[in-house]
């Protein structure tokens, strides 16, 4: 299964959740022009009332299942598009309706930028909480999922041992998702640290903040440091088919 790179040039994906109800069009980073026809066109839309007539022109459409209705999802899919449901893996957002039954003890740090709490991915109760959410979405008809906040554990995990435990928990979760839902399609937001273990279980990788980033505290975009852009470019080149282990 090929892994596709979907770069977000100068735009922060998660800003769309609460700030601007606009379409973010995916631009695959290609190994060659000949590969362009083989890769999907991709759009991201996280707000309510998705513009169906625009989104159904794309092959893949990432939407927020807490904002879009089942009818809107079906309308997007009616022209052949595949919808991906947004799922935050490493953080809990209190304003979401789909957060009942969360294991409070698994929330061990805060992300003040997004008013969210960061989860311990090594805990089985947190992964069970995520599975219940994905089970609900599967029952609604979703067969593809976009996993976000995969590296939020860096906010609390400092030692190599603790970091490895978080990454192992993430790999375990991806494996469990596939066992529970054969045929599922998973796209990641970054997650470069675990790609060696899961690259054959995903269909795509997205990355924001290549050249610019959104700062919630100031509500403005600013340039990325050149060394950060260089690092991310190297990661994307590694993912570009054929996949190159890190």
ZADO-587446 format. One record per atom (N, C-alpha, C): atom name; chain; x, y, z; residue number from 1; residue in one letter. Coordinates in steps of 0.02 Angstrom, whole numbers. Layout:
<nodes>
CA:A:X:Y:Z:NUM:a
...
</nodes>
This chain:
<nodes>
N:A:42:-59:0:1:x
CA:A:0:0:0:1:x
C:A:44:62:0:1:x
N:A:36:104:-50:2:x
CA:A:78:164:-54:2:x
C:A:57:216:-3:2:x
N:A:105:250:23:3:x
CA:A:92:306:68:3:x
C:A:98:370:29:3:x
N:A:46:411:30:4:x
CA:A:46:474:-7:4:x
C:A:63:531:41:4:x
N:A:100:579:16:5:x
CA:A:117:638:55:5:x
C:A:68:693:37:5:x
N:A:38:724:85:6:x
CA:A:-9:778:74:6:x
C:A:16:838:113:6:x
N:A:53:883:81:7:x
CA:A:83:938:117:7:x
C:A:35:997:121:7:x
N:A:35:1030:178:8:x
CA:A:-6:1089:188:8:x
C:A:41:1148:185:8:x
N:A:46:1180:128:9:x
CA:A:94:1233:118:9:x
C:A:68:1298:150:9:x
N:A:100:1317:205:10:x
CA:A:84:1380:236:10:x
C:A:18:1382:274:10:x
N:A:-13:1326:288:11:x
CA:A:-78:1326:321:11:x
C:A:-78:1274:377:11:x
N:A:-106:1292:433:12:x
CA:A:-111:1247:489:12:x
C:A:-178:1211:487:12:x
N:A:-176:1145:482:13:x
CA:A:-237:1106:476:13:x
C:A:-286:1120:533:13:x
N:A:-261:1118:594:14:x
CA:A:-307:1120:650:14:x
C:A:-339:1189:658:14:x
N:A:-311:1241:627:15:x
CA:A:-342:1306:630:15:x
C:A:-411:1305:599:15:x
N:A:-422:1260:552:16:x
CA:A:-487:1257:518:16:x
C:A:-542:1234:565:16:x
N:A:-524:1201:619:17:x
CA:A:-575:1174:664:17:x
C:A:-617:1230:694:17:x
N:A:-584:1284:713:18:x
CA:A:-621:1335:750:18:x
C:A:-617:1405:719:18:x
N:A:-577:1413:668:19:x
CA:A:-565:1481:645:19:x
C:A:-595:1499:578:19:x
N:A:-581:1461:527:20:x
CA:A:-604:1481:461:20:x
C:A:-640:1423:427:20:x
N:A:-702:1432:407:21:x
CA:A:-740:1379:373:21:x
C:A:-724:1378:299:21:x
N:A:-662:1361:283:22:x
CA:A:-642:1362:213:22:x
C:A:-611:1296:193:22:x
N:A:-606:1285:129:23:x
CA:A:-579:1223:102:23:x
C:A:-504:1227:98:23:x
N:A:-470:1176:122:24:x
CA:A:-398:1170:115:24:x
C:A:-384:1115:65:24:x
N:A:-355:1131:10:25:x
CA:A:-345:1083:-44:25:x
C:A:-277:1050:-37:25:x
N:A:-277:984:-39:26:x
CA:A:-215:947:-33:26:x
C:A:-172:952:-96:26:x
N:A:-107:956:-87:27:x
CA:A:-61:959:-144:27:x
C:A:-9:905:-135:27:x
N:A:-19:846:-162:28:x
CA:A:29:792:-153:28:x
C:A:99:810:-176:28:x
N:A:148:792:-138:29:x
CA:A:217:801:-157:29:x
C:A:238:739:-195:29:x
N:A:254:746:-258:30:x
CA:A:263:689:-302:30:x
C:A:336:674:-316:30:x
N:A:350:610:-324:31:x
CA:A:417:590:-344:31:x
C:A:430:609:-416:31:x
N:A:378:611:-457:32:x
CA:A:384:629:-527:32:x
C:A:317:653:-552:32:x
N:A:318:691:-606:33:x
CA:A:255:715:-635:33:x
C:A:212:657:-658:33:x
N:A:243:602:-677:34:x
CA:A:205:545:-702:34:x
C:A:161:515:-649:34:x
N:A:181:526:-586:35:x
CA:A:143:496:-531:35:x
C:A:81:536:-513:35:x
N:A:74:597:-542:36:x
CA:A:20:641:-521:36:x
C:A:-49:610:-531:36:x
N:A:-58:576:-587:37:x
CA:A:-124:548:-601:37:x
C:A:-141:489:-555:37:x
N:A:-92:462:-521:38:x
CA:A:-103:404:-478:38:x
C:A:-122:424:-407:38:x
N:A:-110:486:-388:39:x
CA:A:-122:508:-320:39:x
C:A:-189:543:-315:39:x
N:A:-222:539:-258:40:x
CA:A:-288:570:-250:40:x
C:A:-283:645:-241:40:x
N:A:-336:680:-263:41:x
CA:A:-344:749:-243:41:x
C:A:-377:750:-175:41:x
N:A:-356:797:-132:42:x
CA:A:-377:795:-62:42:x
C:A:-400:864:-40:42:x
N:A:-453:866:0:43:x
CA:A:-477:927:30:43:x
C:A:-489:916:104:43:x
N:A:-476:968:145:44:x
CA:A:-490:967:216:44:x
C:A:-543:1020:232:44:x
N:A:-594:1001:270:45:x
CA:A:-645:1049:291:45:x
C:A:-670:1029:360:45:x
N:A:-658:1073:410:46:x
CA:A:-672:1054:479:46:x
C:A:-731:1090:510:46:x
N:A:-763:1134:473:47:x
CA:A:-817:1173:502:47:x
C:A:-885:1141:486:47:x
N:A:-938:1172:514:48:x
CA:A:-1006:1149:499:48:x
C:A:-1026:1171:429:48:x
N:A:-1079:1141:404:49:x
CA:A:-1107:1156:339:49:x
C:A:-1054:1153:283:49:x
N:A:-1023:1095:273:50:x
CA:A:-973:1089:221:50:x
C:A:-1003:1102:152:50:x
N:A:-965:1137:109:51:x
CA:A:-990:1152:41:51:x
C:A:-987:1089:-3:51:x
N:A:-1040:1051:-1:52:x
CA:A:-1042:986:-34:52:x
C:A:-1024:992:-108:52:x
N:A:-1051:1043:-141:53:x
CA:A:-1041:1050:-213:53:x
C:A:-968:1062:-231:53:x
N:A:-928:1084:-184:54:x
CA:A:-856:1093:-195:54:x
C:A:-818:1031:-173:54:x
N:A:-834:1005:-115:55:x
CA:A:-796:950:-87:55:x
C:A:-805:885:-126:55:x
N:A:-863:875:-156:56:x
CA:A:-873:811:-191:56:x
C:A:-836:807:-257:56:x
N:A:-797:859:-272:57:x
CA:A:-755:857:-332:57:x
C:A:-687:824:-318:57:x
N:A:-673:812:-253:58:x
CA:A:-609:784:-234:58:x
C:A:-614:708:-223:58:x
N:A:-557:675:-226:59:x
CA:A:-555:603:-214:59:x
C:A:-562:587:-139:59:x
N:A:-525:624:-98:60:x
CA:A:-526:615:-26:60:x
C:A:-547:680:7:60:x
N:A:-591:676:57:61:x
CA:A:-614:736:92:61:x
C:A:-612:721:167:61:x
N:A:-572:760:204:62:x
CA:A:-568:753:276:62:x
C:A:-616:802:308:62:x
N:A:-663:776:349:63:x
CA:A:-712:819:382:63:x
C:A:-714:803:456:63:x
N:A:-743:849:494:64:x
CA:A:-752:840:565:64:x
C:A:-821:809:576:64:x
N:A:-823:747:597:65:x
CA:A:-887:712:604:65:x
C:A:-931:743:659:65:x
N:A:-901:783:704:66:x
CA:A:-941:818:755:66:x
C:A:-976:879:725:66:x
N:A:-954:901:667:67:x
CA:A:-983:960:635:67:x
C:A:-1027:943:575:67:x
N:A:-1006:895:535:68:x
CA:A:-1043:876:476:68:x
C:A:-1097:825:493:68:x
N:A:-1153:829:460:69:x
CA:A:-1207:781:471:69:x
C:A:-1197:719:428:69:x
N:A:-1233:665:444:70:x
CA:A:-1230:604:404:70:x
C:A:-1254:619:333:70:x
N:A:-1304:661:327:71:x
CA:A:-1329:678:260:71:x
C:A:-1277:715:219:71:x
N:A:-1240:760:251:72:x
CA:A:-1188:796:215:72:x
C:A:-1131:749:195:72:x
N:A:-1115:702:239:73:x
CA:A:-1063:653:221:73:x
C:A:-1085:612:160:73:x
N:A:-1147:589:161:74:x
CA:A:-1171:549:105:74:x
C:A:-1174:589:40:74:x
N:A:-1191:653:45:75:x
CA:A:-1192:695:-14:75:x
C:A:-1123:705:-43:75:x
N:A:-1073:711:0:76:x
CA:A:-1004:717:-24:76:x
C:A:-982:653:-59:76:x
N:A:-1002:597:-31:77:x
CA:A:-982:532:-58:77:x
C:A:-1021:513:-121:77:x
N:A:-1076:548:-133:78:x
CA:A:-1120:529:-189:78:x
C:A:-1086:533:-256:78:x
N:A:-1036:578:-263:79:x
CA:A:-1000:585:-326:79:x
C:A:-936:544:-328:79:x
N:A:-927:500:-278:80:x
CA:A:-869:456:-278:80:x
C:A:-813:475:-231:80:x
N:A:-821:530:-194:81:x
CA:A:-769:550:-147:81:x
C:A:-769:503:-87:81:x
N:A:-711:494:-57:82:x
CA:A:-705:456:5:82:x
C:A:-697:505:62:82:x
N:A:-740:500:113:83:x
CA:A:-735:545:170:83:x
C:A:-693:513:225:83:x
N:A:-649:553:254:84:x
CA:A:-609:534:311:84:x
C:A:-634:572:372:84:x
N:A:-648:537:426:85:x
CA:A:-670:569:488:85:x
C:A:-609:590:529:85:x
N:A:-610:653:550:86:x
CA:A:-556:678:593:86:x
C:A:-562:647:663:86:x
N:A:-505:623:689:87:x
CA:A:-503:596:757:87:x
C:A:-439:621:790:87:x
N:A:-446:655:847:88:x
CA:A:-388:676:886:88:x
C:A:-365:618:928:88:x
N:A:-305:594:917:89:x
CA:A:-280:534:950:89:x
C:A:-245:552:1016:89:x
N:A:-206:604:1017:90:x
CA:A:-165:620:1075:90:x
C:A:-191:674:1120:90:x
N:A:-249:703:1105:91:x
CA:A:-276:757:1146:91:x
C:A:-352:751:1154:91:x
N:A:-377:779:1208:92:x
CA:A:-448:782:1221:92:x
C:A:-469:855:1222:92:x
N:A:-521:871:1183:93:x
CA:A:-546:939:1177:93:x
C:A:-614:943:1212:93:x
N:A:-620:983:1264:94:x
CA:A:-681:983:1305:94:x
C:A:-743:1006:1269:94:x
N:A:-736:1044:1214:95:x
CA:A:-795:1069:1180:95:x
C:A:-827:1017:1134:95:x
N:A:-795:960:1125:96:x
CA:A:-822:910:1079:96:x
C:A:-879:871:1112:96:x
N:A:-930:857:1072:97:x
CA:A:-986:818:1097:97:x
C:A:-968:744:1105:97:x
N:A:-919:722:1067:98:x
CA:A:-902:651:1065:98:x
C:A:-846:634:1115:98:x
N:A:-851:659:1176:99:x
CA:A:-799:647:1225:99:x
C:A:-825:616:1289:99:x
N:A:-886:590:1288:100:x
CA:A:-913:560:1349:100:x
C:A:-875:496:1367:100:x
N:A:-869:485:1431:101:x
CA:A:-836:425:1455:101:x
C:A:-761:427:1451:101:x
N:A:-732:486:1447:102:x
CA:A:-659:490:1442:102:x
C:A:-626:467:1508:102:x
N:A:-569:434:1504:103:x
CA:A:-532:415:1565:103:x
C:A:-490:474:1590:103:x
N:A:-513:508:1642:104:x
CA:A:-479:569:1665:104:x
C:A:-407:556:1685:104:x
N:A:-392:498:1713:105:x
CA:A:-324:484:1736:105:x
C:A:-275:480:1678:105:x
N:A:-300:469:1618:106:x
CA:A:-256:464:1559:106:x
C:A:-235:531:1532:106:x
N:A:-267:585:1556:107:x
CA:A:-251:652:1533:107:x
C:A:-199:682:1580:107:x
N:A:-138:689:1556:108:x
CA:A:-81:702:1600:108:x
C:A:-47:769:1589:108:x
N:A:-67:806:1538:109:x
CA:A:-36:870:1524:109:x
C:A:-86:915:1487:109:x
N:A:-67:978:1476:110:x
CA:A:-111:1025:1442:110:x
C:A:-77:1053:1380:110:x
N:A:-119:1070:1332:111:x
CA:A:-97:1107:1273:111:x
C:A:-135:1173:1273:111:x
N:A:-106:1225:1304:112:x
CA:A:-142:1289:1310:112:x
C:A:-156:1322:1244:112:x
N:A:-117:1305:1193:113:x
CA:A:-128:1335:1127:113:x
C:A:-198:1319:1101:113:x
N:A:-223:1259:1116:114:x
CA:A:-287:1237:1090:114:x
C:A:-337:1221:1145:114:x
N:A:-322:1241:1207:115:x
CA:A:-367:1229:1263:115:x
C:A:-387:1155:1267:115:x
N:A:-337:1112:1261:116:x
CA:A:-349:1040:1262:116:x
C:A:-303:1007:1312:116:x
N:A:-317:945:1327:117:x
CA:A:-276:905:1372:117:x
C:A:-243:849:1334:117:x
N:A:-182:833:1353:118:x
CA:A:-141:785:1317:118:x
C:A:-146:717:1352:118:x
N:A:-154:665:1312:119:x
CA:A:-165:598:1338:119:x
C:A:-102:556:1337:119:x
N:A:-101:508:1382:120:x
CA:A:-48:458:1387:120:x
C:A:-67:399:1341:120:x
N:A:-34:394:1284:121:x
CA:A:-51:344:1234:121:x
C:A:-33:273:1256:121:x
N:A:8:267:1309:122:x
CA:A:27:200:1332:122:x
C:A:-28:168:1373:122:x
N:A:-79:205:1391:123:x
CA:A:-132:178:1434:123:x
C:A:-187:145:1391:123:x
N:A:-203:84:1410:124:x
CA:A:-254:47:1374:124:x
C:A:-322:79:1379:124:x
N:A:-336:112:1436:125:x
CA:A:-403:143:1443:125:x
C:A:-411:202:1396:125:x
N:A:-357:238:1382:126:x
CA:A:-363:291:1333:126:x
C:A:-374:263:1262:126:x
N:A:-338:211:1245:127:x
CA:A:-347:181:1180:127:x
C:A:-418:152:1174:127:x
N:A:-444:124:1228:128:x
CA:A:-513:98:1226:128:x
C:A:-563:155:1214:128:x
N:A:-550:212:1244:129:x
CA:A:-592:271:1233:129:x
C:A:-592:290:1159:129:x
N:A:-533:290:1128:130:x
CA:A:-528:306:1057:130:x
C:A:-564:254:1015:130:x
N:A:-556:191:1033:131:x
CA:A:-589:138:995:131:x
C:A:-665:145:997:131:x
N:A:-692:165:1054:132:x
CA:A:-765:175:1058:132:x
C:A:-787:230:1010:132:x
N:A:-747:282:1005:133:x
CA:A:-765:336:959:133:x
C:A:-762:312:886:133:x
N:A:-709:276:869:134:x
CA:A:-703:251:801:134:x
C:A:-758:200:786:134:x
N:A:-775:159:835:135:x
CA:A:-831:112:826:135:x
C:A:-896:150:809:135:x
N:A:-908:205:844:136:x
CA:A:-968:245:831:136:x
C:A:-967:272:759:136:x
N:A:-910:298:739:137:x
CA:A:-905:326:672:137:x
C:A:-911:272:619:137:x
N:A:-884:214:633:138:x
CA:A:-890:157:587:138:x
C:A:-964:139:578:138:x
N:A:-1001:139:633:139:x
CA:A:-1072:124:629:139:x
C:A:-1110:177:589:139:x
N:A:-1086:238:591:140:x
CA:A:-1117:292:552:140:x
C:A:-1103:286:477:140:x
N:A:-1052:247:459:141:x
CA:A:-1037:237:389:141:x
C:A:-969:258:367:141:x
N:A:-929:287:412:142:x
CA:A:-860:305:394:142:x
C:A:-817:243:387:142:x
N:A:-775:243:335:143:x
CA:A:-729:188:324:143:x
C:A:-657:213:319:143:x
N:A:-647:278:329:144:x
CA:A:-580:308:325:144:x
C:A:-574:360:380:144:x
N:A:-514:367:407:145:x
CA:A:-504:410:465:145:x
C:A:-438:448:460:145:x
N:A:-440:510:484:146:x
CA:A:-380:553:485:146:x
C:A:-360:561:558:146:x
N:A:-302:535:576:147:x
CA:A:-278:536:645:147:x
C:A:-233:597:657:147:x
N:A:-254:639:704:148:x
CA:A:-217:700:719:148:x
C:A:-186:696:789:148:x
N:A:-146:746:807:149:x
CA:A:-113:754:872:149:x
C:A:-73:692:891:149:x
N:A:-35:666:845:150:x
CA:A:2:604:857:150:x
C:A:66:615:897:150:x
N:A:91:675:899:151:x
CA:A:154:687:934:151:x
C:A:145:733:994:151:x
N:A:84:740:1018:152:x
CA:A:72:784:1076:152:x
C:A:106:759:1139:152:x
N:A:124:695:1141:153:x
CA:A:156:668:1201:153:x
C:A:222:701:1217:153:x
N:A:252:736:1169:154:x
CA:A:314:771:1182:154:x
C:A:305:827:1233:154:x
N:A:243:845:1248:155:x
CA:A:230:896:1299:155:x
C:A:242:871:1369:155:x
N:A:244:805:1379:156:x
CA:A:257:779:1446:156:x
C:A:310:725:1448:156:x
N:A:320:688:1394:157:x
CA:A:369:634:1393:157:x
C:A:438:663:1378:157:x
N:A:484:655:1424:158:x
CA:A:550:685:1416:158:x
C:A:606:633:1407:158:x
N:A:603:580:1445:159:x
CA:A:656:530:1439:159:x
C:A:644:486:1378:159:x
N:A:698:456:1353:160:x
CA:A:692:412:1296:160:x
C:A:645:354:1311:160:x
N:A:647:329:1372:161:x
CA:A:603:275:1392:161:x
C:A:530:295:1387:161:x
N:A:514:354:1412:162:x
CA:A:444:377:1411:162:x
C:A:421:391:1339:162:x
N:A:465:419:1299:163:x
CA:A:447:433:1229:163:x
C:A:434:368:1192:163:x
N:A:477:318:1202:164:x
CA:A:468:254:1169:164:x
C:A:403:221:1191:164:x
N:A:384:230:1254:165:x
CA:A:322:201:1278:165:x
C:A:262:232:1243:165:x
N:A:265:297:1231:166:x
CA:A:210:331:1196:166:x
C:A:206:308:1123:166:x
N:A:263:302:1092:167:x
CA:A:264:279:1022:167:x
C:A:240:207:1016:167:x
N:A:259:166:1064:168:x
CA:A:235:96:1063:168:x
C:A:159:94:1072:168:x
N:A:132:138:1115:169:x
CA:A:60:141:1123:169:x
C:A:25:162:1059:169:x
N:A:55:208:1022:170:x
CA:A:26:231:959:170:x
C:A:27:175:908:170:x
N:A:82:139:903:171:x
CA:A:86:82:856:171:x
C:A:35:29:875:171:x
N:A:29:15:939:172:x
CA:A:-21:-34:962:172:x
C:A:-90:-13:942:172:x
N:A:-105:51:949:173:x
CA:A:-172:76:932:173:x
C:A:-187:67:858:173:x
N:A:-139:84:815:174:x
CA:A:-150:75:743:174:x
C:A:-161:2:726:174:x
N:A:-122:-42:757:175:x
CA:A:-131:-114:746:175:x
C:A:-200:-136:769:175:x
N:A:-221:-112:827:176:x
CA:A:-287:-131:853:176:x
C:A:-343:-107:808:176:x
N:A:-336:-47:782:177:x
CA:A:-388:-19:738:177:x
C:A:-397:-64:677:177:x
N:A:-343:-88:649:178:x
CA:A:-348:-131:590:178:x
C:A:-379:-199:608:178:x
N:A:-364:-225:666:179:x
CA:A:-395:-288:685:179:x
C:A:-469:-281:697:179:x
N:A:-489:-225:726:180:x
CA:A:-560:-214:740:180:x
C:A:-601:-197:678:180:x
N:A:-568:-165:630:181:x
CA:A:-604:-141:571:181:x
C:A:-565:-159:507:181:x
N:A:-567:-221:486:182:x
CA:A:-532:-240:424:182:x
C:A:-555:-197:365:182:x
N:A:-507:-175:326:183:x
CA:A:-523:-134:268:183:x
C:A:-523:-59:282:183:x
N:A:-509:-39:345:184:x
CA:A:-508:31:362:184:x
C:A:-450:67:327:184:x
N:A:-461:130:308:185:x
CA:A:-409:173:281:185:x
C:A:-390:225:333:185:x
N:A:-326:233:345:186:x
CA:A:-301:279:395:186:x
C:A:-251:327:364:186:x
N:A:-261:391:375:187:x
CA:A:-213:442:355:187:x
C:A:-188:477:419:187:x
N:A:-124:491:422:188:x
CA:A:-94:521:481:188:x
C:A:-75:594:469:188:x
N:A:-81:633:523:189:x
CA:A:-50:700:524:189:x
C:A:18:691:557:189:x
N:A:69:693:517:190:x
CA:A:137:679:539:190:x
C:A:142:607:565:190:x
N:A:166:599:626:191:x
CA:A:177:531:651:191:x
C:A:240:500:623:191:x
N:A:288:541:604:192:x
CA:A:349:516:572:192:x
C:A:387:467:616:192:x
N:A:383:476:681:193:x
CA:A:422:434:726:193:x
C:A:401:361:725:193:x
N:A:341:346:703:194:x
CA:A:317:277:704:194:x
C:A:305:249:633:194:x
N:A:324:286:582:195:x
CA:A:309:264:514:195:x
C:A:343:198:496:195:x
N:A:401:186:525:196:x
CA:A:434:122:510:196:x
C:A:390:63:530:196:x
N:A:351:73:583:197:x
CA:A:309:18:608:197:x
C:A:240:17:575:197:x
N:A:215:73:550:198:x
CA:A:145:75:527:198:x
C:A:136:96:454:198:x
N:A:190:107:417:199:x
CA:A:183:135:350:199:x
C:A:143:89:303:199:x
N:A:143:25:317:200:x
CA:A:104:-21:275:200:x
C:A:31:-28:298:200:x
N:A:12:12:349:201:x
CA:A:-56:10:374:201:x
C:A:-92:77:364:201:x
N:A:-62:123:327:202:x
CA:A:-92:188:315:202:x
C:A:-93:203:240:202:x
N:A:-136:250:222:203:x
CA:A:-141:268:151:203:x
C:A:-114:337:136:203:x
N:A:-96:375:189:204:x
CA:A:-71:442:176:204:x
C:A:-42:474:238:204:x
N:A:-1:526:227:205:x
CA:A:28:566:280:205:x
C:A:19:639:262:205:x
N:A:-8:678:308:206:x
CA:A:-14:750:299:206:x
C:A:32:786:347:206:x
N:A:53:846:329:207:x
CA:A:96:885:374:207:x
C:A:81:959:365:207:x
N:A:69:993:420:208:x
CA:A:58:1065:417:208:x
C:A:123:1101:435:208:x
N:A:123:1166:428:209:x
CA:A:178:1209:451:209:x
C:A:244:1193:416:209:x
N:A:241:1189:350:210:x
CA:A:302:1179:313:210:x
C:A:339:1245:305:210:x
N:A:304:1297:284:211:x
CA:A:334:1363:276:211:x
C:A:307:1416:324:211:x
N:A:245:1406:347:212:x
CA:A:215:1452:395:212:x
C:A:178:1412:448:212:x
N:A:163:1445:503:213:x
CA:A:125:1413:556:213:x
C:A:76:1462:587:213:x
N:A:22:1435:613:214:x
CA:A:-28:1475:648:214:x
C:A:-13:1477:722:214:x
N:A:-14:1537:751:215:x
CA:A:-3:1545:823:215:x
C:A:-68:1564:856:215:x
N:A:-100:1519:893:216:x
CA:A:-165:1534:922:216:x
C:A:-166:1595:968:216:x
N:A:-112:1606:1006:217:x
CA:A:-112:1661:1054:217:x
C:A:-114:1729:1019:217:x
N:A:-84:1734:960:218:x
CA:A:-84:1797:923:218:x
C:A:-134:1798:865:218:x
N:A:-159:1738:848:219:x
CA:A:-207:1731:792:219:x
C:A:-179:1758:726:219:x
N:A:-115:1744:715:220:x
CA:A:-84:1764:652:220:x
C:A:-39:1708:627:220:x
N:A:-25:1710:562:221:x
CA:A:22:1663:533:221:x
C:A:92:1694:534:221:x
N:A:141:1652:544:222:x
CA:A:210:1675:543:222:x
C:A:254:1624:509:222:x
N:A:313:1645:488:223:x
CA:A:358:1599:452:223:x
C:A:388:1547:498:223:x
N:A:400:1489:470:224:x
CA:A:435:1437:507:224:x
C:A:510:1451:504:224:x
N:A:546:1429:555:225:x
CA:A:618:1433:553:225:x
C:A:645:1389:497:225:x
N:A:698:1410:465:226:x
CA:A:724:1374:407:226:x
C:A:745:1303:425:226:x
N:A:772:1293:485:227:x
CA:A:792:1225:504:227:x
C:A:731:1180:515:227:x
N:A:674:1209:537:228:x
CA:A:613:1169:544:228:x
C:A:586:1149:476:228:x
N:A:588:1196:428:229:x
CA:A:566:1180:360:229:x
C:A:610:1127:329:229:x
N:A:675:1132:340:230:x
CA:A:722:1083:313:230:x
C:A:709:1014:343:230:x
N:A:696:1011:408:231:x
CA:A:683:946:440:231:x
C:A:619:915:413:231:x
N:A:566:955:408:232:x
CA:A:502:928:384:232:x
C:A:507:907:311:232:x
N:A:543:945:271:233:x
CA:A:552:925:201:233:x
C:A:587:858:196:233:x
N:A:637:847:240:234:x
CA:A:671:783:240:234:x
C:A:626:726:260:234:x
N:A:581:738:308:235:x
CA:A:534:686:328:235:x
C:A:485:670:271:235:x
N:A:462:721:236:236:x
CA:A:415:710:181:236:x
C:A:448:673:124:236:x
N:A:511:689:111:237:x
CA:A:547:653:58:237:x
C:A:556:580:76:237:x
N:A:564:565:140:238:x
CA:A:571:496:163:238:x
C:A:506:458:152:238:x
N:A:449:491:161:239:x
CA:A:384:458:154:239:x
C:A:365:448:82:239:x
N:A:388:493:39:240:x
CA:A:368:491:-31:240:x
C:A:382:422:-61:240:x
N:A:332:393:-97:241:x
CA:A:342:325:-124:241:x
C:A:403:320:-169:241:x
N:A:442:266:-164:242:x
CA:A:433:211:-116:242:x
C:A:458:232:-46:242:x
N:A:426:207:5:243:x
CA:A:442:226:74:243:x
C:A:513:207:91:243:x
N:A:549:254:125:244:x
CA:A:617:242:146:244:x
C:A:619:241:223:244:x
N:A:637:185:253:245:x
CA:A:640:182:326:245:x
C:A:686:235:354:245:x
N:A:669:260:414:246:x
CA:A:709:311:446:246:x
C:A:772:283:477:246:x
</nodes>
